[in-house]
């Protein structure tokens, strides 16, 4: 095993990765809200139109909202990581060469 150090993270790279991960989570949460609003709306009010409108908004807006916040959070995390590693050193990783 070889010890390696991560000393710097690409700011935009981490921002894009976290943005996509959070957008996927927003899509899943939006789908759950859509199904819930359709079910509860039809059970309580006997109408699905309001639930469909709210659900459609959730399944469109949440991935965008979560994706943007994930991107911003990733950028901030990379900036803070790079600043901290500049002062105290890198993140130690142990890697193994598999021979492939």
Secondary structure, DSSP 8 states (H G I E B T S, - for coil): -EEEEE----HHHHHHHHHHHHHHHHHHHHHHHHHHHHHHHHHHHS-SHHHHHHHHHHHHHHHHHHHHHHHHHHHHHHHHHHHHHHHH--EEEEE-----
